[in-house]
Amino acid sequence: MRTPHVVVVMGVAGTGKTTIGPLLAARLGVPYAEGDDFHPPANIHKMTAGTPLTDDDRWPWLDSIGEWAHGRAGLGGVVSSSALKRSYRDRLRAAAPGVVFVHLTGDRALIEDRMAHRQGHFMPTALLDSQFATLQPLEADEAGVAVNVSGTPEEITARAVAALGDLGDLNGPEALRSS
């Protein structure tokens, strides 16, 4: 399955963006870009220290992701980005109007458990509360799908592929679906 759309895999820390993103890209036959790689070193340092990013910290990061997504317009691609606020997603859409969002959702306890057991990641579980407090789920006028993160990565990816396939007209107001 190939898609000309650029898909942004979004959600709070620990939902599996870095795991599901590459799997989804492989299933769609498009390249994957890790959103964390677009962060400037100062952002990584703040998050490693347990300090939430401000909007001013995020704008250059979102602009870099948007630039990548714009470059993939018509070709397809998958990129991860927390994209927690509507204003962040609006910024990504301003750079790459055709982006589609896959919002990874799940129970807080499951996500916290996954965060506690992952290794080598800079985001501490202490920032999970601020992530949930910041989260503004996709709205009805945003092209995208919500996909629950229970189950294996392969099951989650299959739900995401199916939900994306069900979107049909990705530009219409009815483009938001849940799986």
BAVOPA-756163 format. One line per 2 residues: number of its first residue (from 1); for each residue x, y, z of C-alpha. Coordinates in steps of 0.25 Angstrom, whole numbers, plus 2048, in hexadecimal, padded with zeros to 3 digits. Layout:
NUM = X/Y/Z; ...
END
This chain:
1 = 800/800/800; 806/80E/7FC
3 = 801/81B/800; 804/829/7FA
5 = 800/82F/807; 80A/833/812
7 = 805/82C/81F; 809/833/82D
9 = 809/828/838; 805/831/844
11 = 802/82F/853; 808/830/861
13 = 815/82B/864; 815/81C/866
15 = 80A/819/85C; 814/812/852
17 = 816/81D/848; 824/818/846
19 = 820/809/845; 813/80B/83D
21 = 818/816/833; 823/80D/82C
23 = 819/801/82C; 80E/80A/826
25 = 818/80F/81B; 81C/801/817
27 = 80E/7FD/816; 80B/809/80D
29 = 818/808/805; 81D/816/809
31 = 829/81C/810; 828/81E/81F
33 = 82E/82A/827; 830/82A/836
35 = 82A/837/83C; 834/837/847
37 = 83F/839/83D; 83A/846/83A
39 = 83B/84C/848; 847/856/84A
41 = 851/851/855; 84B/85C/85F
43 = 83D/855/85E; 843/847/861
45 = 84B/84D/86D; 83E/853/873
47 = 836/846/871; 841/83E/877
49 = 842/847/883; 833/845/885
51 = 82F/853/880; 823/854/877
53 = 825/85B/86A; 81E/868/867
55 = 817/86C/85B; 823/875/857
57 = 82C/868/859; 823/860/84F
59 = 821/86A/844; 82F/868/83D
61 = 82D/859/83F; 81F/859/839
63 = 824/861/82E; 82F/857/82B
65 = 825/84C/82B; 81C/854/822
67 = 827/857/818; 82A/848/817
69 = 81B/845/815; 81A/84F/80A
71 = 826/849/803; 81E/83C/803
73 = 811/842/7FE; 80B/839/7F3
75 = 816/82E/7F6; 811/82A/803
77 = 819/828/810; 817/825/81F
79 = 81C/82E/82A; 81B/82E/839
81 = 817/83A/841; 810/83C/84E
83 = 807/847/847; 7FF/848/855
85 = 7F9/855/852; 7F0/859/847
87 = 7F9/865/844; 805/85C/842
89 = 7FD/854/838; 7F8/861/831
91 = 807/865/830; 80A/857/82A
93 = 7FE/859/820; 803/867/81D
95 = 810/861/818; 80A/854/812
97 = 7FB/856/80F; 7F9/847/80C
99 = 7FE/841/819; 7F5/836/81F
101 = 7F6/833/82E; 7F6/826/835
103 = 7F3/829/844; 7F8/81D/84C
105 = 7EF/81D/859; 7EF/814/865
107 = 7ED/813/874; 7F6/81B/87C
109 = 7FB/80F/885; 7FF/807/878
111 = 806/813/872; 80E/816/880
113 = 811/807/881; 817/807/873
115 = 81F/814/876; 825/80E/882
117 = 82A/802/87B; 830/808/86F
119 = 83F/80A/86F; 848/815/868
121 = 83D/820/867; 83E/82E/86C
123 = 830/830/870; 82E/82D/87F
125 = 820/827/884; 81F/834/88D
127 = 81B/83C/880; 80F/833/87D
129 = 806/83B/885; 80A/848/87E
131 = 808/840/870; 7FA/83C/874
133 = 7F7/84A/879; 7FB/850/86C
135 = 7F4/846/863; 7E9/84B/85A
137 = 7E4/83F/852; 7E1/840/844
139 = 7D5/848/840; 7CA/844/836
141 = 7CF/84E/82C; 7DD/848/82C
143 = 7E1/83D/823; 7E5/831/82B
145 = 7E2/825/833; 7E3/821/842
147 = 7E9/813/844; 7EA/80C/852
149 = 7F7/807/856; 7F3/7FB/85D
151 = 7F9/7EE/857; 805/7EB/850
153 = 80C/7F5/846; 808/7ED/83B
155 = 7F9/7ED/83F; 7FA/7FC/841
157 = 800/7FE/834; 7F6/7F6/82D
159 = 7EB/7FE/834; 7F2/80B/82F
161 = 7F3/806/821; 7E4/801/821
163 = 7DF/80F/827; 7E7/817/81C
165 = 7E1/80E/811; 7D3/811/817
167 = 7D6/820/816; 7D2/822/808
169 = 7D2/831/805; 7DD/836/80E
171 = 7D9/844/80C; 7CA/843/811
173 = 7C6/847/81E; 7C1/839/821
175 = 7D0/834/820; 7D2/831/82F
177 = 7D0/822/833; 7D3/81A/83F
179 = 7D9/80C/83F
END
